[in-house]
Each structure stands twice: as structure tokens, then as C-alpha cells.
Amino acid sequence: MITKLSVASIYVLDKEEALDFYVNKLGLEKGNDVRQGDYRWLTVRVPGSETEISLEQPGPPLHDDATADQLRELITKGALGGLVFITDDAHGLYETLQARGVTDVTQEPTEHFYGTDMGIRDPFGNPIRILQQGKAAQKAMA
């Protein structure tokens, strides 16, 4: 029986730039940062959360050159998976992100029946949704 999710992965083009964005702009915290030979296992997480996001870079030892090139192209198109975060104040977070220099906004905070959500992209093109759940969504999740 599965009891929880431990790690999810997202592809990035540069791990240092990704670490800076996810920690200094989004406000996540660094999880693991371990090197084994040429491979670097680098994760971030929502502060206080056990679930980590692995920042994976296309290339060896995971991919051959042709596959890595294809992945890089898909990343910049935003064609690979993205992330969805929950916030308790979408409008306040939007202002904070603007002040921290997040400029690739795909949707400003918008009210929907399920709550308020917004969209941004990381420096590589990966889509990120941030949702403030409305009362109906919060009751359904309880």
C-alpha cells in the first residue's frame, strides 16, 4: 500500500539557476544536495514539507546526447510536466513574486469557482500554477 509521495521530478536546464529561482524567488527550501561522481541529486521542497522536488538536468548519466537535446527543446516549450502549489493568499504571493523579480507570468491571480489561481513559468519554461483554494474546494478536500 502506498502511503505518501516522497519525490517528484522536474527537468531544468541549469541546476544552480533552478535552485536560485525555486529558493530565492518562490520561497521553497533546499532539500538534498548530494554529488555522486558527475551526478548531482538536488531537491527543493515547500518549507516544512517532506515531499521533495528533484531538479533534474537532461544529459549523462540519465540520457544520451540525442535524448538530452530533445528534452531541452521540450522543456523550453513548456511541454513537459509542471508544478501546482497551494497558497493561502494568491494576491499577496503575486505581489511578493513580482517584488522578487518573477517576470514570466502566464496568468495574474484570477477568481474561479474553485478559488483563485495564477500561472508563472520558471526560467526554463516549465509551467507553475499556484492556487488559493476557495471555501467549496476546501470543504471537498476535508
C-alpha positions in Angstrom: 0.0 0.0 0.0 1.4 3.4 -1.0 1.3 5.8 2.0 2.8 9.1 0.6 4.7 10.7 -2.2 8.3 11.3 -1.4 9.9 12.9 -4.5 8.6 14.3 -7.8 10.9 15.5 -10.6 11.0 18.4 -12.9 13.5 19.0 -15.7 15.6 22.1 -15.7 18.4 23.4 -17.9 20.7 24.6 -15.2 20.6 23.3 -11.6 22.2 26.4 -10.0 19.8 28.7 -11.8 16.9 26.4 -10.8 18.0 26.4 -7.2 18.1 30.2 -7.1 14.7 30.5 -8.7 12.9 27.9 -6.6 14.5 29.0 -3.3 15.1 32.8 -3.7 12.1 33.7 -5.9 9.4 31.1 -5.0 10.4 30.7 -1.3 11.0 27.0 -1.3 13.8 25.5 0.7 16.8 23.4 -0.4 16.3 19.7 0.4 19.1 17.4 -0.6 22.3 18.4 -2.4 24.4 15.3 -2.9 27.0 14.5 -5.6 27.9 11.1 -6.8 30.6 11.4 -9.4 29.2 13.7 -12.1 25.6 13.3 -10.9 24.1 15.9 -8.5 21.0 14.9 -6.6 19.4 18.3 -5.9 16.0 18.8 -4.4 13.8 21.6 -3.1 10.6 21.5 -1.0 7.9 23.6 0.4 9.2 24.7 3.9 8.1 22.1 6.4 7.1 19.5 3.8 8.6 16.1 3.5 7.8 15.9 -0.3 10.7 17.0 -2.4 11.0 18.2 -6.0 14.1 16.8 -7.7 15.7 19.3 -10.1 16.8 17.0 -13.0 19.0 18.2 -15.8 18.9 16.3 -19.2 22.2 14.6 -20.0 24.5 11.9 -18.7 24.2 9.7 -16.7 20.4 9.7 -17.3 20.3 10.4 -21.0 22.3 10.1 -24.2 23.1 13.2 -26.1 20.2 12.9 -28.6 17.6 12.3 -25.9 19.0 15.2 -23.8 18.7 17.5 -26.8 15.1 16.5 -27.3 14.3 17.1 -23.7 15.9 20.5 -23.7 13.7 21.5 -26.6 10.6 20.2 -24.8 11.5 22.0 -21.6 11.8 25.4 -23.2 8.4 24.9 -24.9 6.9 24.1 -21.5 5.7 20.8 -23.0 6.8 18.7 -20.0 5.0 18.4 -16.7 4.7 21.4 -14.4 4.0 22.0 -10.7 1.0 23.1 -8.8 1.4 24.8 -5.4 -1.2 25.8 -2.8 -1.1 29.2 -1.1 -3.3 30.9 1.5 -3.0 34.3 -0.2 -2.7 34.3 -4.0 -2.8 38.1 -4.4 -0.2 38.6 -1.7 2.1 36.0 -3.1 1.7 37.5 -6.5 2.9 40.9 -5.2 5.8 39.1 -3.4 6.8 37.3 -6.6 6.8 40.5 -8.6 9.0 42.1 -6.0 11.4 39.2 -6.2 11.7 39.6 -9.9 9.4 36.8 -11.2 8.5 38.2 -14.6 7.2 35.3 -16.7 3.6 35.4 -15.5 1.2 33.5 -17.7 -1.9 34.4 -15.6 -2.3 37.0 -12.9 -4.4 35.9 -9.9 -7.9 35.1 -11.3 -11.0 34.2 -9.4 -12.7 30.9 -10.3 -15.4 28.8 -8.6 -12.7 26.6 -7.0 -10.6 29.5 -5.7 -8.0 32.0 -7.0 -5.2 30.8 -9.2 -2.3 32.2 -11.2 0.3 30.9 -13.5 4.0 31.5 -13.9 6.9 29.8 -15.7 10.3 29.0 -14.2 13.4 30.4 -16.1 13.4 27.3 -18.4 9.7 27.4 -19.5 8.2 24.9 -17.0 4.6 25.9 -16.1 3.8 26.5 -12.5 0.2 27.0 -11.2 -0.4 28.5 -7.7 -3.8 28.0 -6.2 -5.6 29.6 -3.3 -8.5 27.2 -2.7 -11.9 28.6 -2.2 -14.3 27.5 0.5 -16.1 24.9 -1.7 -12.7 23.3 -2.6 -11.5 23.3 1.0 -14.7 21.6 2.2 -14.3 18.9 -0.6 -10.7 18.3 0.5 -11.6 17.9 4.2 
